[in-house]
Amino acid sequence: MARWVVAALLLVIAAGWVAFLNPDPVVLRFTPEGTTSVPLAGALLAAFGAGALLVGLVAGFNASARGWHGWRSRRRARREAKRAARAARAEQLVWKGDYAQARAELLRLEGDAPTDAGRLVLLAETHLHEGDPAAARRLLEDGTLRLGPEPRLLALLAEAAEREGDLRAAAEALERARQTLPDSPRLARRLRDVYLAAGRWPEALALQGQILLGMHAPAALAVEERTLRGLRYQNALAGDDPLRAARVLVGLAREDRAFVPAWVSAGDLYARAGRKLKARRVWEKGAVLTTAPVLLDRIERVNRSEKKPARTARFYRRLRHLYPDEPGIALLFARHLILTGDLQGASTLLESLPPKLTDDPRAHALWAEVHRRRGNHDVAANSYALACGPDLGVVGTFHCTVCNAPAKEWQDYCAACRQWGTFRSDVERT
């Protein structure tokens, strides 16, 4: 307060000093005809006062505007703080499984349409957790219209569409998300998986090549390379030319000799095209490298159709020489000898089984069939009590080695875990 008094006193002194030094009047014109005479000091002081008043008005207006904007900013900050607190509480409720209360927390301030992408994603997740993908999809589609192609919204929209079975819409949402974040490996893998579920093998194969370019960790790279191999396999099967597809599959099998689906399907394609000799040779080469029962079964079938069971026996002897400690080969060879009537050869082979297979139910099933065909029905009945399955318990059912999904017959692709060549029979799991 004292400073203002001192300033006013100095102003009065300065005005008096100017009036003392300028006592003469000055003529002022306010209109072309009208004039007036005022002291020069008065005119100067009036002009100074008017300027000061104008500056004060401008300063006051600016101060008021700053105060107004500051008040609005503080109000907005308080509102955002409340929204953030409610979003945090809603997130905790989602983790606890109280989805209805979480949704009520999110909608308390903003009604039916949150304006923030994070809160909108959280609100959509409450619908998905409750098993209502349709509501989540409607919410996210409206959100993308208002907020634009936000990747988080589009990724969750793809999940909602996929849960509804609309794989095309899921792929379109992820494609839009990748336009915003083209270098995101997460979005790329997610889109690839949607292509896989939809059977769009060419698109998935092209995208997998892009994914591999960004991989550096050896373990992750090995996983993605296996996926690439499977996609090449599926893409070859989708072709219109079976012979060309068979050649591609043979090349793929040579790259990875343990990739059983390529050996099996290449032979199947050759057999379908009437080239049984080529099919048998492909299966035999694959069986030598993998000893997979599915290949051995196909070799038996083609030799049986040509009435040449001895050729199968020679091949089994070759495998026994190459893999003397492989129990599955011995059991399958014994089954083949029994089915072709060589009971003495089967008995000799079964007697030479290693101790760990002596009490195996499949070995008992084979012995039971030997005794039954020889007429020893009592012994056969006792052995059959340990047998399982109509195929003498040798091949049995198949299970995926990744997710343990069962299958009555061998499958090249597991739809449950989206892996190729994972189905193994009971004899392989010994």
C-alpha positions in Angstrom: 0.0 0.0 0.0 2.8 2.4 0.9 4.3 1.9 -2.6 1.1 3.0 -4.3 1.0 6.1 -2.0 4.6 7.0 -2.9 3.9 6.5 -6.6 0.8 8.8 -6.5 2.8 11.4 -4.6 5.5 11.3 -7.2 3.0 11.6 -9.9 1.4 14.7 -8.4 4.9 16.3 -7.9 5.8 15.5 -11.6 2.5 17.0 -12.8 3.0 20.1 -10.7 6.5 20.5 -12.0 5.3 20.2 -15.7 2.5 22.8 -15.0 5.0 25.2 -13.5 7.3 24.9 -16.5 4.5 25.2 -19.1 2.1 27.9 -18.0 1.1 29.0 -21.6 -2.2 27.7 -23.1 -2.3 25.6 -26.3 -5.1 25.5 -28.9 -6.7 22.1 -29.5 -9.1 21.3 -32.4 -11.6 18.6 -31.8 -13.7 19.5 -35.0 -12.8 21.5 -38.1 -14.5 24.6 -36.7 -14.3 24.1 -33.0 -11.2 25.0 -31.0 -10.4 25.3 -27.4 -7.5 26.5 -25.4 -6.1 24.5 -22.5 -2.9 24.7 -20.6 -0.1 22.8 -22.2 0.5 20.9 -18.9 -3.1 19.9 -18.7 -3.1 18.6 -22.3 0.0 16.6 -21.6 -1.3 15.2 -18.4 -4.7 14.4 -20.0 -2.9 12.5 -22.8 -0.8 10.7 -20.3 -3.8 9.8 -18.2 -5.7 8.5 -21.2 -2.8 6.3 -22.3 -2.4 5.0 -18.7 -6.1 4.2 -18.6 -5.9 2.4 -21.9 -2.8 0.4 -20.8 -4.6 -0.4 -17.5 -7.7 -1.6 -19.4 -5.6 -3.8 -21.7 -3.6 -5.2 -18.7 -6.8 -5.8 -16.8 -8.4 -7.6 -19.7 -5.2 -9.8 -20.1 -5.2 -10.6 -16.4 -8.9 -11.5 -16.5 -8.3 -13.7 -19.5 -5.3 -15.4 -17.8 -7.4 -15.9 -14.7 -10.3 -17.4 -16.7 -8.0 -19.8 -18.6 -6.2 -20.7 -15.4 -9.6 -21.5 -13.7 -10.7 -23.6 -16.7 -7.3 -25.4 -16.7 -7.6 -26.2 -13.0 -11.2 -27.3 -13.5 -10.1 -29.5 -16.4 -7.2 -30.9 -14.4 -9.5 -31.7 -11.5 -11.9 -33.4 -13.9 -9.1 -35.4 -15.5 -7.8 -36.4 -12.1 -11.3 -37.7 -11.2 -11.4 -39.6 -14.5 -8.0 -41.1 -14.0 -8.9 -42.1 -10.4 -12.1 -43.7 -11.7 -10.2 -45.4 -14.5 -7.7 -46.8 -12.0 -10.5 -48.0 -9.8 -12.3 -49.5 -12.8 -9.1 -51.3 -13.8 -8.8 -52.8 -10.3 -12.4 -53.9 -10.5 -11.8 -55.6 -13.8 -8.9 -57.5 -12.3 -11.2 -58.6 -9.5 -13.9 -59.7 -11.9 -16.5 -57.1 -11.0 -17.2 -56.0 -14.5 -20.5 -54.3 -14.0 -19.2 -52.1 -11.2 -16.1 -51.3 -13.3 -18.4 -50.2 -16.2 -20.4 -48.0 -13.8 -17.2 -46.3 -12.6 -16.2 -45.5 -16.2 -19.6 -44.2 -17.2 -20.2 -42.1 -14.1 -18.5 -39.0 -15.5 -18.8 -39.4 -19.3 -22.1 -41.2 -20.0 -22.1 -43.9 -22.7 -19.0 -42.8 -24.7 -15.7 -42.1 -23.0 -13.6 -39.6 -24.9 -10.2 -41.2 -23.9 -8.9 -44.2 -25.8 -7.6 -45.9 -22.7 -10.9 -45.7 -20.8 -12.7 -46.8 -24.0 -10.5 -49.9 -24.2 -11.1 -50.7 -20.5 -14.9 -50.3 -21.0 -14.8 -52.6 -24.0 -12.8 -55.1 -22.1 -15.6 -55.3 -19.5 -18.0 -56.5 -22.2 -15.5 -59.0 -23.6 -14.8 -60.5 -20.1 -18.6 -60.9 -19.7 -18.8 -62.8 -23.0 -20.6 -60.0 -24.9 -18.3 -59.3 -27.9 -21.2 -57.7 -29.8 -21.5 -54.9 -27.3 -17.7 -54.4 -27.2 -17.7 -54.3 -31.0 -20.4 -51.7 -31.2 -18.6 -49.5 -28.6 -15.2 -49.9 -30.4 -16.6 -49.2 -33.8 -18.2 -46.0 -32.6 -14.9 -45.1 -30.8 -12.8 -45.5 -33.9 -15.2 -43.2 -35.8 -14.8 -40.5 -33.1 -11.1 -40.9 -32.2 -9.7 -42.1 -35.5 -7.6 -45.3 -36.2 -6.2 -45.7 -32.7 -4.2 -49.0 -32.7 -5.4 -50.1 -29.3 -9.0 -49.7 -30.2 -8.5 -51.5 -33.5 -6.6 -54.4 -31.9 -9.4 -54.9 -29.4 -12.0 -54.5 -32.2 -10.3 -57.3 -34.0 -10.5 -59.5 -30.9 -14.2 -58.8 -30.5 -14.9 -59.5 -34.2 -12.9 -62.8 -34.0 -14.9 -63.9 -31.0 -18.0 -63.4 -33.1 -16.5 -65.5 -35.9 -16.1 -62.5 -38.2 -12.5 -63.1 -39.3 -12.8 -60.8 -42.2 -13.7 -57.8 -40.0 -10.9 -58.8 -37.6 -8.4 -58.8 -40.4 -9.6 -55.4 -41.7 -9.3 -53.9 -38.2 -5.7 -55.2 -37.7 -4.8 -54.0 -41.2 -5.9 -50.5 -40.3 -4.0 -50.7 -37.1 -0.8 -51.7 -39.0 -1.2 -48.7 -41.2 -0.7 -46.5 -38.1 2.0 -48.7 -36.6 3.6 -50.6 -39.5 6.6 -51.7 -37.5 4.7 -53.3 -34.6 5.7 -57.0 -34.4 2.7 -57.6 -32.0 0.2 -56.4 -34.5 1.9 -58.3 -37.3 1.8 -61.6 -35.4 -1.8 -60.9 -34.4 -2.8 -60.3 -38.0 -0.9 -63.4 -39.1 -2.9 -65.5 -36.6 -6.2 -64.1 -38.0 -5.1 -65.0 -41.5 -4.2 -68.5 -40.2 -7.6 -68.9 -38.6 -9.3 -67.8 -41.9 -7.1 -70.1 -44.0 -5.7 -67.1 -45.9 -2.3 -68.8 -46.4 -0.8 -66.5 -49.1 -1.4 -63.4 -47.0 -0.1 -65.1 -43.8 3.0 -66.3 -45.7 3.8 -62.8 -46.9 3.3 -61.3 -43.5 5.4 -64.0 -41.9 8.3 -63.0 -44.1 8.0 -59.4 -42.7 7.9 -60.7 -39.2 11.1 -62.7 -39.7 13.0 -59.6 -40.9 12.5 -58.0 -37.5 13.5 -61.1 -35.4 16.9 -61.3 -33.8 16.7 -63.5 -30.7 17.7 -67.1 -31.7 14.9 -68.8 -29.8 12.2 -66.5 -31.1 13.7 -66.8 -34.6 13.5 -70.6 -34.5 9.8 -70.5 -33.6 9.0 -68.1 -36.4 11.0 -70.2 -38.9 8.9 -73.2 -38.0 5.7 -71.1 -38.5 7.1 -70.0 -41.9 7.7 -73.6 -42.9 4.2 -74.5 -42.0 2.8 -71.6 -44.0 4.8 -72.6 -47.0 3.4 -76.1 -46.6 -0.2 -74.9 -46.4 0.4 -72.5 -49.3 1.7 -75.4 -51.4 -1.3 -77.5 -50.6 -3.7 -74.7 -51.7 -2.2 -74.7 -55.2 -4.1 -76.0 -58.2 -1.3 -78.2 -59.6 -0.8 -81.3 -57.5 2.5 -82.3 -59.1 4.0 -78.9 -58.6 2.7 -78.9 -55.1 4.3 -82.3 -54.5 7.7 -81.1 -55.8 7.5 -78.0 -53.5 6.7 -80.2 -50.5 9.6 -82.5 -51.3 11.9 -79.5 -51.4 10.4 -78.4 -48.1 11.0 -81.8 -46.5 14.6 -81.8 -47.6 15.1 -78.5 -45.9 13.7 -79.9 -42.7 13.9 -83.7 -42.7 11.9 -84.0 -39.5 8.9 -82.2 -40.9 6.6 -85.2 -41.3 3.6 -83.4 -42.9 5.7 -82.5 -46.0 6.7 -86.2 -46.5 3.2 -87.4 -46.0 1.4 -84.9 -48.2 4.0 -85.0 -51.0 3.4 -88.8 -51.3 -0.3 -88.3 -51.1 -0.3 -85.8 -54.0 1.8 -88.1 -56.1 -0.5 -91.1 -55.3 -3.5 -89.0 -56.2 -1.9 -88.1 -59.5 -1.4 -91.9 -60.3 2.4 -91.9 -59.6 2.4 -94.6 -56.9 6.1 -95.4 -57.4 7.1 -91.8 -56.8 4.7 -91.7 -53.8 6.2 -94.8 -52.3 9.8 -93.6 -52.7 8.9 -90.3 -51.0 7.3 -92.1 -48.1 10.2 -94.5 -47.8 12.7 -91.7 -47.8 10.7 -89.8 -45.1 10.3 -93.0 -43.0 14.1 -93.6 -43.1 14.7 -90.1 -41.8 11.8 -89.8 -39.3 10.5 -93.4 -38.6 7.1 -91.8 -38.4 4.3 -94.5 -38.2 2.0 -92.5 -40.5 4.6 -93.0 -43.3 5.1 -96.7 -42.5 1.3 -97.2 -42.6 1.1 -95.6 -46.0 4.0 -97.8 -47.3 2.2 -100.8 -46.1 -1.0 -99.7 -47.8 0.6 -99.1 -51.2 2.5 -102.4 -51.1 -0.7 -104.2 -50.0 -2.6 -102.7 -52.9 0.1 -104.0 -55.3 0.2 -107.4 -53.5 3.8 -107.1 -52.6 3.9 -107.5 -48.8 7.5 -108.9 -49.0 8.6 -105.4 -50.1 7.2 -104.0 -46.8 9.1 -106.7 -44.8 12.3 -105.8 -46.5 11.8 -102.2 -45.7 11.1 -103.0 -42.1 14.3 -105.0 -41.9 16.2 -102.1 -43.3 14.7 -99.8 -40.7 15.5 -102.3 -37.9 19.1 -102.3 -39.1 19.2 -98.5 -39.1 17.4 -98.1 -35.8 18.0 -101.2 -33.7 16.9 -99.5 -30.5 13.6 -98.1 -31.8 10.8 -100.1 -30.2 8.0 -98.7 -32.4 9.6 -100.2 -35.5 9.7 -103.6 -33.9 6.1 -103.5 -32.9 4.9 -102.3 -36.3 7.1 -104.9 -38.1 5.6 -107.6 -35.9 2.1 -106.4 -36.7 2.9 -106.5 -40.4 4.2 -110.1 -40.2 1.1 -111.2 -38.3 -1.2 -109.6 -40.9 0.6 -111.2 -43.8 0.6 -114.7 -42.1 4.2 -115.0 -41.1 3.5 -116.1 -37.5 6.9 -117.7 -36.9 8.7 -114.5 -38.0 6.4 -112.5 -35.7 7.0 -114.8 -32.8 10.8 -114.6 -33.2 10.6 -110.8 -33.4 8.4 -110.5 -30.3 10.7 -112.8 -28.3 13.6 -110.5 -29.1 11.8 -107.4 -27.8 13.7 -105.4 -25.1 12.6 -106.0 -21.5 10.8 -102.6 -21.2 8.4 -103.8 -24.0 7.8 -107.3 -22.6 4.8 -106.3 -20.5 3.6 -103.6 -22.8 -0.1 -103.9 -23.7 0.7 -103.6 -27.4 3.1 -106.4 -27.3 0.5 -108.6 -25.5 -2.0 -107.7 -28.2 0.4 -108.9 -30.9 1.1 -112.1 -28.9 -2.7 -112.6 -28.6 -3.2 -112.4 -32.3 -0.3 -114.8 -32.9 -1.9 -117.3 -30.5 -5.4 -116.8 -31.9 -4.2 -117.5 -35.4 -2.4 -120.7 -34.2 -5.5 -121.9 -32.5 -4.3 -121.4 -28.9 -7.5 -119.6 -27.9 -7.1 -119.8 -24.1 -3.7 -118.1 -24.3 -5.0 -115.7 -26.8 -7.9 -114.7 -24.6 -5.6 -114.0 -21.7 -3.4 -111.9 -23.9 -6.3 -110.0 -25.4 -7.4 -108.9 -22.0 -4.4 -106.5 -22.1 -5.0 -105.5 -25.7 -6.5 -102.1 -26.7 -8.2 -100.9 -29.8 -9.2 -102.4 -33.1 -5.8 -102.1 -34.6 -4.2 -104.3 -32.0 -3.2 -101.4 -29.9 -0.1 -100.4 -31.9 -1.0 -97.1 -33.5 -3.8 -96.1 -31.1 -5.1 -92.6 -31.0 -3.1 -89.4 -31.8 -2.4 -86.5 -29.5 -0.8 -83.1 -30.2 2.5 -82.9 -28.4 2.0 -79.1 -27.8 -1.6 -78.9 -26.5 -2.5 -82.6 -26.2 -5.5 -82.3 -28.4 -6.8 -85.8 -29.4 -7.5 -87.0 -32.9 -8.8 -90.4 -34.1 -6.5 -90.1 -37.2 -3.2 -88.4 -37.9 -3.5 -84.7 -38.6 -1.0 -82.5 -40.3 -2.2 -79.4 -38.6 -3.5 -78.7 -35.1 -6.2 -76.1 -35.1 -6.1 -75.8 -31.3 -2.6 -74.5 -31.0 -1.9 -73.7 -34.7 1.1 -75.9 -35.1 2.1 -78.3 -37.8 3.5 -81.9 -37.5 2.7 -82.1 -33.7 0.4 -85.1 -33.7 2.0 -88.3 -32.4 0.6 -91.8 -32.0 0.9 -93.8 -28.8 3.7 -95.9 -30.2 5.8 -92.7 -30.8 5.3 -91.6 -27.2 6.8 -94.8 -25.7 
